[in-house]
Amino acid sequence: MKKIILLVSTLTWAASIHAAEHVIKQKDKTFAPETMKVKVGDKIIFKNNDGFAHNAFSDNEANEFDIGMQKPGQDVTIEMKKPGTVEVECAIHPNMHMTIEVVE
Ligand SMILES: [Cu+2]
């Protein structure tokens, strides 16, 4: 079922801007998945599934961003604009860490 939904949403995106969406969950003070490979132009959706605030940021030159204070249940979407390795951390929970590989 999940695959069908993913396929439909991917086709919808492909028809318009050729970009895909990828979900990263924040649950139990952990980013899931811990690693992800995406293409330039793809969108990343951070979903806070915990009952408290999170954050996600990267100071890597390839795709620098900071989503700020992310409330419980809130989704935040960002775009990967350049190729490279993006190390993502949470400013509130220093143990939260994951990596996104962005390719052309
Ligand atoms: Cu956090």
py3Dmol code that shows the C-alpha trace and the ligand (Angstrom):
import py3Dmol

protein = """\
ATOM      1  CA  MET A   1       0.000   0.000   0.000  1.00  0.00           C
ATOM      2  CA  LYS A   2       2.777   2.391   0.952  1.00  0.00           C
ATOM      3  CA  LYS A   3       4.517   1.704  -2.363  1.00  0.00           C
ATOM      4  CA  ILE A   4       1.364   2.571  -4.312  1.00  0.00           C
ATOM      5  CA  ILE A   5       0.949   5.872  -2.483  1.00  0.00           C
ATOM      6  CA  LEU A   6       4.631   6.656  -3.011  1.00  0.00           C
ATOM      7  CA  LEU A   7       4.372   5.800  -6.707  1.00  0.00           C
ATOM      8  CA  VAL A   8       1.298   7.989  -7.198  1.00  0.00           C
ATOM      9  CA  SER A   9       2.864  10.950  -5.408  1.00  0.00           C
ATOM     10  CA  THR A  10       6.137  10.432  -7.293  1.00  0.00           C
ATOM     11  CA  LEU A  11       4.325  10.369 -10.635  1.00  0.00           C
ATOM     12  CA  THR A  12       2.398  13.507  -9.715  1.00  0.00           C
ATOM     13  CA  TRP A  13       5.632  15.286  -8.915  1.00  0.00           C
ATOM     14  CA  ALA A  14       7.439  13.894 -11.957  1.00  0.00           C
ATOM     15  CA  ALA A  15       4.724  15.268 -14.204  1.00  0.00           C
ATOM     16  CA  SER A  16       5.275  18.770 -12.864  1.00  0.00           C
ATOM     17  CA  ILE A  17       8.790  19.465 -11.613  1.00  0.00           C
ATOM     18  CA  HIS A  18      10.624  16.113 -11.788  1.00  0.00           C
ATOM     19  CA  ALA A  19      11.295  16.209  -8.064  1.00  0.00           C
ATOM     20  CA  ALA A  20      10.565  13.613  -5.419  1.00  0.00           C
ATOM     21  CA  GLU A  21       9.597  14.004  -1.790  1.00  0.00           C
ATOM     22  CA  HIS A  22      11.332  12.124   0.999  1.00  0.00           C
ATOM     23  CA  VAL A  23      10.090  11.891   4.577  1.00  0.00           C
ATOM     24  CA  ILE A  24      12.414  11.957   7.565  1.00  0.00           C
ATOM     25  CA  LYS A  25      10.670  11.187  10.845  1.00  0.00           C
ATOM     26  CA  GLN A  26      11.739  12.547  14.186  1.00  0.00           C
ATOM     27  CA  LYS A  27      10.603   9.992  16.745  1.00  0.00           C
ATOM     28  CA  ASP A  28      12.004   9.090  20.176  1.00  0.00           C
ATOM     29  CA  LYS A  29      14.746  11.707  19.681  1.00  0.00           C
ATOM     30  CA  THR A  30      15.965   9.891  16.557  1.00  0.00           C
ATOM     31  CA  PHE A  31      15.967  10.779  12.867  1.00  0.00           C
ATOM     32  CA  ALA A  32      14.604   7.933  10.735  1.00  0.00           C
ATOM     33  CA  PRO A  33      16.063   6.863   8.427  1.00  0.00           C
ATOM     34  CA  GLU A  34      19.642   7.544   9.542  1.00  0.00           C
ATOM     35  CA  THR A  35      20.889   7.790   5.965  1.00  0.00           C
ATOM     36  CA  MET A  36      19.156   8.790   2.752  1.00  0.00           C
ATOM     37  CA  LYS A  37      20.149   9.267  -0.892  1.00  0.00           C
ATOM     38  CA  VAL A  38      18.254  11.886  -2.902  1.00  0.00           C
ATOM     39  CA  LYS A  39      18.621  13.898  -6.107  1.00  0.00           C
ATOM     40  CA  VAL A  40      19.212  17.613  -6.525  1.00  0.00           C
ATOM     41  CA  GLY A  41      15.827  19.342  -6.503  1.00  0.00           C
ATOM     42  CA  ASP A  42      14.185  16.723  -4.298  1.00  0.00           C
ATOM     43  CA  LYS A  43      12.236  17.817  -1.260  1.00  0.00           C
ATOM     44  CA  ILE A  44      12.807  16.600   2.279  1.00  0.00           C
ATOM     45  CA  ILE A  45       9.892  16.634   4.705  1.00  0.00           C
ATOM     46  CA  PHE A  46      10.818  16.583   8.387  1.00  0.00           C
ATOM     47  CA  LYS A  47       7.915  15.138  10.422  1.00  0.00           C
ATOM     48  CA  ASN A  48       8.002  15.684  14.158  1.00  0.00           C
ATOM     49  CA  ASN A  49       6.293  12.600  15.596  1.00  0.00           C
ATOM     50  CA  ASP A  50       7.327  13.331  19.166  1.00  0.00           C
ATOM     51  CA  GLY A  51       5.345  15.213  21.793  1.00  0.00           C
ATOM     52  CA  PHE A  52       7.969  17.913  22.133  1.00  0.00           C
ATOM     53  CA  ALA A  53       9.840  20.347  19.892  1.00  0.00           C
ATOM     54  CA  HIS A  54      12.652  19.380  17.534  1.00  0.00           C
ATOM     55  CA  ASN A  55      14.900  21.160  15.077  1.00  0.00           C
ATOM     56  CA  ALA A  56      16.894  20.152  12.009  1.00  0.00           C
ATOM     57  CA  PHE A  57      19.853  22.006  10.614  1.00  0.00           C
ATOM     58  CA  SER A  58      23.003  21.527   8.566  1.00  0.00           C
ATOM     59  CA  ASP A  59      25.968  23.833   8.266  1.00  0.00           C
ATOM     60  CA  ASN A  60      27.416  21.838   5.361  1.00  0.00           C
ATOM     61  CA  GLU A  61      28.199  24.101   2.436  1.00  0.00           C
ATOM     62  CA  ALA A  62      26.272  21.879  -0.008  1.00  0.00           C
ATOM     63  CA  ASN A  63      22.849  22.512   1.495  1.00  0.00           C
ATOM     64  CA  GLU A  64      22.940  24.832   4.479  1.00  0.00           C
ATOM     65  CA  PHE A  65      19.610  25.158   6.293  1.00  0.00           C
ATOM     66  CA  ASP A  66      17.966  25.574   9.689  1.00  0.00           C
ATOM     67  CA  ILE A  67      14.256  24.876  10.107  1.00  0.00           C
ATOM     68  CA  GLY A  68      14.139  26.608  13.499  1.00  0.00           C
ATOM     69  CA  MET A  69      11.839  25.529  16.325  1.00  0.00           C
ATOM     70  CA  GLN A  70       9.659  22.698  15.044  1.00  0.00           C
ATOM     71  CA  LYS A  71       6.563  22.104  17.171  1.00  0.00           C
ATOM     72  CA  PRO A  72       5.147  18.627  17.982  1.00  0.00           C
ATOM     73  CA  GLY A  73       3.262  17.236  14.990  1.00  0.00           C
ATOM     74  CA  GLN A  74       4.630  19.880  12.635  1.00  0.00           C
ATOM     75  CA  ASP A  75       5.938  19.087   9.125  1.00  0.00           C
ATOM     76  CA  VAL A  76       8.655  21.237   7.581  1.00  0.00           C
ATOM     77  CA  THR A  77       9.697  20.876   3.927  1.00  0.00           C
ATOM     78  CA  ILE A  78      13.069  21.916   2.524  1.00  0.00           C
ATOM     79  CA  GLU A  79      14.687  21.467  -0.897  1.00  0.00           C
ATOM     80  CA  MET A  80      18.100  19.957  -1.621  1.00  0.00           C
ATOM     81  CA  LYS A  81      19.636  22.428  -4.054  1.00  0.00           C
ATOM     82  CA  LYS A  82      23.218  21.213  -4.517  1.00  0.00           C
ATOM     83  CA  PRO A  83      24.998  17.856  -4.692  1.00  0.00           C
ATOM     84  CA  GLY A  84      27.049  16.761  -1.686  1.00  0.00           C
ATOM     85  CA  THR A  85      26.902  15.188   1.739  1.00  0.00           C
ATOM     86  CA  VAL A  86      24.525  16.861   4.181  1.00  0.00           C
ATOM     87  CA  GLU A  87      24.967  16.060   7.856  1.00  0.00           C
ATOM     88  CA  VAL A  88      21.729  16.855   9.654  1.00  0.00           C
ATOM     89  CA  GLU A  89      21.534  17.548  13.382  1.00  0.00           C
ATOM     90  CA  CYS A  90      18.936  18.714  15.896  1.00  0.00           C
ATOM     91  CA  ALA A  91      19.960  21.837  17.820  1.00  0.00           C
ATOM     92  CA  ILE A  92      17.801  20.799  20.772  1.00  0.00           C
ATOM     93  CA  HIS A  93      18.990  17.165  21.067  1.00  0.00           C
ATOM     94  CA  PRO A  94      22.728  16.877  20.313  1.00  0.00           C
ATOM     95  CA  ASN A  95      22.517  13.086  19.958  1.00  0.00           C
ATOM     96  CA  MET A  96      20.156  13.351  16.979  1.00  0.00           C
ATOM     97  CA  HIS A  97      22.092  12.932  13.759  1.00  0.00           C
ATOM     98  CA  MET A  98      21.543  11.679  10.194  1.00  0.00           C
ATOM     99  CA  THR A  99      23.117  12.026   6.748  1.00  0.00           C
ATOM    100  CA  ILE A 100      21.633  12.865   3.357  1.00  0.00           C
ATOM    101  CA  GLU A 101      23.634  12.124   0.208  1.00  0.00           C
ATOM    102  CA  VAL A 102      22.540  14.490  -2.574  1.00  0.00           C
ATOM    103  CA  VAL A 103      23.469  13.430  -6.121  1.00  0.00           C
ATOM    104  CA  GLU A 104      22.933  15.042  -9.541  1.00  0.00           C
TER     105      GLU A 104
END
"""
ligand_1 = """\
1
CU
Cu 15.354 17.000 18.537
"""
view = py3Dmol.view(width=600, height=400)
view.addModel(protein, "pdb")
view.setStyle({"model": 0}, {"cartoon": {"style": "trace"}})
view.addModel(ligand_1, "xyz")
view.setStyle({"model": 1}, {"stick": {}})
view.zoomTo()
view.show()
